């Protein structure tokens, strides 16, 4: 037995169990009504068995069972009916039966009302979903038509552009198509010895990824990135990988904050500051001043001497640093 047959067998078993349960509860309800001399009806049985009337009609054998008992009660009632005046006890029994019948009918009425309201709500929900489906379907069709129209317009525009380019080339062969200009606007930057030396001085080791990025960048982009990296390294900030720093600068298009002239002036200023501090600590100079002809320093004798003259005398930064270490 395959999976499908097993599921069918299981479903049939469940349905059979439900049916048997309904039969058992129906028989109990019938017994209770007969013991109490009450009228047997679908409504009364449904109320006692705690099921719906439609559920009783679902099984033919249950339906026929209730109808047979009900018909027997009707026949018995007709046989007992006589034209003579009914006794007081008979009247009370009839009144009781009528009241029970009224209660049953009222209960059936409420059940039917609930079922009617439920079906009305379900029908409303179905209608709402159908309306939404129709709107979505219409919108999908409209969008598809609009996309088709836009594609046709795009294709037409491409054709017109191609025709215009062909006519332009025919009228002026020296004109280069825009697509070719864009293609050659970015030229590969060769990694020559000069560039390798500059990167080596910065402590940057070339790897395959960095070579690829440099080769796909313009010369100006490479120069800007290297200058920006030099400025960053001059701040003495810790860098995990200088190659990674250059790669980031190339990918993000870094540009230097200083021009070449400003950078050179900064380097000179930083160098002089280091030189003057050492020379003053060692008693070689006492003061300094900037003039239009350059920097002047006051020697220990009180004489103002150009910085270049002091350097020529041998008072270089390297020499002062060496004396300071002794």
VMD Tcl script that draws the C-alpha trace (Angstrom):
set ca {
  {0.00 0.00 0.00}
  {1.53 3.29 -1.08}
  {1.40 6.62 0.73}
  {-1.69 7.87 -1.07}
  {-3.69 4.73 -0.30}
  {-2.61 4.90 3.34}
  {-3.83 8.50 3.62}
  {-7.17 7.56 2.00}
  {-7.59 4.61 4.35}
  {-6.77 6.77 7.36}
  {-9.24 9.46 6.22}
  {-11.98 6.87 5.74}
  {-11.31 5.50 9.21}
  {-11.62 8.96 10.74}
  {-14.87 9.63 8.88}
  {-16.26 6.28 9.97}
  {-15.36 7.06 13.60}
  {-17.13 10.44 13.37}
  {-20.17 8.79 11.86}
  {-20.32 6.17 14.64}
  {-19.92 8.88 17.26}
  {-22.83 10.80 15.74}
  {-24.99 7.63 15.72}
  {-24.20 6.93 19.37}
  {-25.05 10.46 20.51}
  {-28.22 10.43 18.37}
  {-29.45 7.18 19.93}
  {-28.79 8.57 23.43}
  {-30.78 11.71 22.58}
  {-33.67 9.65 21.16}
  {-33.75 7.46 24.27}
  {-33.85 10.54 26.51}
  {-36.71 12.10 24.56}
  {-38.73 8.87 24.57}
  {-38.18 8.34 28.31}
  {-39.47 11.87 28.97}
  {-42.39 11.39 26.57}
  {-41.10 14.28 24.50}
  {-41.55 14.78 20.80}
  {-38.69 13.47 18.66}
  {-37.48 15.97 16.06}
  {-34.25 16.91 14.36}
  {-34.00 20.10 16.38}
  {-34.55 18.41 19.74}
  {-32.02 15.66 18.97}
  {-29.45 18.18 17.67}
  {-29.85 20.24 20.85}
  {-29.38 17.25 23.19}
  {-26.58 15.61 21.12}
  {-24.83 18.99 20.77}
  {-24.61 18.78 16.96}
  {-26.11 20.83 14.16}
  {-29.26 19.87 12.28}
  {-27.32 19.80 9.02}
  {-24.90 17.30 10.59}
  {-27.81 14.91 11.28}
  {-28.96 15.20 7.67}
  {-25.45 14.32 6.54}
  {-25.87 10.60 7.31}
  {-28.88 8.95 5.57}
  {-29.29 6.16 8.15}
  {-29.49 8.70 11.01}
  {-31.91 10.86 9.03}
  {-34.18 7.88 8.28}
  {-34.02 6.70 11.91}
  {-35.23 10.08 13.23}
  {-37.93 10.36 10.56}
  {-39.27 6.88 11.36}
  {-39.54 7.57 15.10}
  {-41.10 10.97 14.41}
  {-43.68 9.41 12.04}
  {-44.52 6.74 14.63}
  {-45.14 9.44 17.25}
  {-47.41 11.31 14.82}
  {-49.42 8.16 14.08}
  {-49.74 7.36 17.78}
  {-50.92 10.90 18.47}
  {-53.59 10.59 15.76}
  {-54.87 7.29 17.20}
  {-55.19 8.83 20.64}
  {-57.07 11.85 19.27}
  {-60.80 11.52 19.83}
  {-63.62 13.98 19.20}
  {-64.54 13.80 22.85}
  {-63.45 16.55 25.15}
  {-59.89 16.00 26.33}
  {-59.27 15.47 29.99}
  {-57.36 17.97 32.07}
  {-54.33 15.66 32.14}
  {-54.37 15.22 28.37}
  {-54.49 18.97 27.94}
  {-51.49 19.43 30.17}
  {-49.56 16.81 28.17}
  {-50.45 18.51 24.90}
  {-49.49 21.91 26.26}
  {-46.16 20.51 27.42}
  {-45.51 18.93 24.05}
  {-46.42 22.13 22.26}
  {-44.11 24.17 24.46}
  {-41.28 21.71 23.83}
  {-42.02 21.90 20.11}
  {-41.92 25.68 20.27}
  {-38.58 25.58 22.13}
  {-37.18 23.17 19.57}
  {-38.35 25.33 16.70}
  {-36.87 28.40 18.35}
  {-33.54 26.62 18.79}
  {-33.59 25.43 15.17}
  {-34.37 28.98 14.10}
  {-31.34 30.32 15.99}
  {-29.10 27.62 14.51}
  {-30.30 28.39 11.00}
  {-29.74 32.10 11.63}
  {-26.14 31.46 12.76}
  {-25.48 29.32 9.70}
  {-27.00 31.98 7.46}
  {-24.83 34.73 9.00}
  {-21.72 32.57 8.66}
  {-22.45 31.83 5.00}
  {-23.17 35.51 4.35}
  {-19.78 36.47 5.85}
  {-17.99 33.82 3.81}
  {-19.70 35.01 0.63}
  {-18.66 38.59 1.40}
  {-15.03 37.55 1.92}
  {-15.05 35.58 -1.31}
  {-16.46 38.58 -3.16}
  {-13.80 40.89 -1.66}
  {-11.01 38.50 -2.66}
  {-12.39 38.22 -6.19}
  {-12.48 42.02 -6.50}
  {-8.87 42.28 -5.27}
  {-7.79 39.55 -7.67}
  {-9.44 41.38 -10.58}
  {-7.68 44.65 -9.65}
  {-4.30 42.94 -9.35}
  {-4.83 41.18 -12.66}
  {-5.75 44.43 -14.42}
  {-2.74 46.24 -12.90}
  {-0.42 43.41 -14.01}
  {-1.75 43.61 -17.54}
  {-1.32 47.40 -17.56}
  {2.27 47.20 -16.31}
  {3.11 44.51 -18.86}
  {1.79 46.72 -21.66}
  {3.74 49.71 -20.33}
  {6.97 47.67 -20.13}
  {6.43 46.45 -23.67}
  {5.93 50.03 -24.83}
  {9.07 51.26 -23.04}
  {11.13 48.45 -24.54}
  {9.91 49.39 -28.01}
  {10.80 53.05 -27.38}
  {14.26 52.07 -26.10}
  {14.92 49.90 -29.14}
  {13.76 52.70 -31.43}
  {16.05 55.19 -29.67}
  {19.01 52.81 -30.01}
  {18.33 52.44 -33.72}
  {18.10 56.21 -34.17}
  {21.37 56.71 -32.28}
  {23.08 54.08 -34.43}
  {21.84 55.76 -37.61}
  {23.03 59.18 -36.39}
  {26.49 57.82 -35.53}
  {26.77 56.17 -38.94}
  {25.82 59.39 -40.74}
  {28.27 61.38 -38.58}
  {31.11 59.00 -39.41}
  {30.28 59.11 -43.09}
  {30.27 62.91 -43.13}
  {33.42 63.25 -40.99}
  {35.63 60.13 -40.80}
  {37.92 61.83 -38.24}
  {35.18 61.88 -35.60}
  {35.63 59.18 -32.95}
  {32.46 57.56 -31.58}
  {31.56 58.46 -28.00}
  {31.67 54.81 -26.95}
  {35.29 54.54 -28.10}
  {36.20 57.78 -26.34}
  {34.72 56.47 -23.09}
  {36.52 53.19 -23.60}
  {39.92 54.88 -23.94}
  {39.36 57.68 -21.42}
  {40.88 55.56 -18.67}
  {44.29 54.20 -19.64}
  {46.23 51.63 -17.74}
  {48.93 53.03 -15.47}
  {52.22 51.17 -15.97}
  {54.08 50.17 -12.81}
  {57.50 51.51 -13.76}
  {60.72 51.53 -11.73}
  {60.10 55.06 -10.47}
  {56.70 54.13 -9.08}
  {58.10 50.93 -7.57}
  {60.88 52.93 -5.87}
  {58.40 55.45 -4.47}
  {56.24 52.65 -3.05}
  {59.32 50.94 -1.63}
  {60.38 54.13 0.16}
  {56.95 54.26 1.75}
  {57.29 50.65 2.86}
  {54.52 49.42 0.57}
  {54.91 45.94 -0.87}
  {53.20 45.27 -4.19}
  {50.88 42.28 -4.36}
  {48.72 40.94 -7.20}
  {45.59 42.77 -6.02}
  {47.37 46.11 -5.60}
  {49.06 45.74 -9.02}
  {45.67 45.13 -10.63}
  {44.10 48.17 -8.99}
  {47.04 50.43 -9.92}
  {47.00 49.19 -13.52}
  {43.27 49.96 -13.83}
  {43.66 53.51 -12.39}
  {44.80 56.71 -14.08}
  {48.19 58.24 -13.36}
  {46.54 61.15 -11.57}
  {44.50 58.81 -9.36}
  {47.65 56.89 -8.42}
  {49.60 60.09 -7.66}
  {46.74 61.45 -5.54}
  {46.43 58.19 -3.61}
  {50.19 58.00 -2.90}
  {50.29 61.65 -1.76}
  {47.30 61.08 0.51}
  {48.97 57.99 2.00}
  {52.17 60.00 2.63}
  {50.15 62.61 4.53}
  {48.41 59.88 6.53}
  {51.69 58.19 7.44}
  {53.18 61.55 8.45}
  {50.61 61.74 11.26}
  {52.35 58.76 12.96}
  {49.06 56.89 13.19}
  {49.33 53.12 13.48}
  {48.75 51.31 10.18}
  {48.22 47.57 10.07}
  {49.07 47.29 6.37}
  {50.49 50.08 4.24}
  {49.56 48.14 1.10}
  {46.00 47.89 2.39}
  {46.02 51.64 3.12}
  {47.07 52.42 -0.47}
  {44.44 50.04 -1.79}
  {41.75 51.83 0.22}
  {43.03 55.21 -1.02}
  {42.79 54.03 -4.66}
  {39.37 52.42 -4.27}
  {37.88 55.41 -2.44}
  {39.64 58.04 -4.60}
  {41.62 59.78 -1.84}
  {43.21 63.13 -2.66}
  {45.97 64.91 -0.69}
  {45.06 67.82 1.57}
  {48.26 69.72 0.68}
  {49.71 70.82 -2.66}
  {53.27 69.86 -3.59}
  {54.53 73.36 -2.60}
  {52.71 73.21 0.73}
  {54.06 69.73 1.39}
  {57.63 70.81 0.67}
  {57.24 73.86 2.93}
  {55.85 71.65 5.69}
  {58.75 69.26 5.39}
  {61.24 72.17 5.56}
  {59.47 73.63 8.59}
  {59.43 70.29 10.38}
  {63.12 69.72 9.60}
  {64.12 73.19 10.83}
  {62.11 72.75 14.04}
  {64.04 69.56 14.81}
  {67.36 71.21 13.88}
  {66.75 74.37 15.96}
  {65.72 72.42 19.05}
  {68.92 70.33 18.97}
  {71.15 73.34 18.18}
  {69.65 75.39 21.01}
  {69.92 72.50 23.49}
  {73.58 72.16 22.60}
  {74.26 75.94 23.01}
  {75.04 76.55 19.32}
  {72.18 79.01 18.65}
  {69.95 81.21 20.79}
  {67.14 82.41 18.53}
  {65.78 82.36 14.95}
  {63.79 84.57 12.59}
  {62.34 84.27 9.12}
  {63.23 86.84 6.45}
  {62.55 87.24 2.75}
  {66.05 85.87 2.09}
  {65.52 82.80 4.27}
  {65.90 81.74 7.91}
  {68.45 83.48 10.17}
  {69.71 82.06 13.45}
  {71.52 83.83 16.29}
  {74.74 82.10 17.27}
  {76.04 81.96 20.82}
  {78.19 84.99 19.96}
  {75.04 87.06 19.28}
  {75.69 87.19 15.54}
  {72.82 86.51 13.09}
  {73.83 83.92 10.51}
  {71.85 82.37 7.62}
  {70.75 78.80 8.26}
  {72.36 77.72 5.01}
  {75.72 79.01 6.27}
  {75.35 77.03 9.49}
  {74.66 73.90 7.46}
  {77.72 74.57 5.29}
  {79.83 74.83 8.45}
  {78.86 71.25 9.20}
  {76.04 71.85 11.67}
  {73.68 69.49 9.86}
  {70.68 67.79 11.44}
  {72.38 64.40 11.21}
  {75.49 65.76 12.98}
  {73.47 67.37 15.75}
  {71.47 64.16 16.25}
  {74.72 62.19 16.47}
  {76.18 64.66 19.06}
  {73.01 64.42 21.05}
  {73.36 60.64 21.30}
  {76.97 60.80 22.56}
}
mol new
graphics top color blue
foreach p $ca { graphics top sphere $p radius 0.5 }
foreach p [lrange $ca 0 end-1] q [lrange $ca 1 end] { graphics top cylinder $p $q radius 0.2 }
display resetview
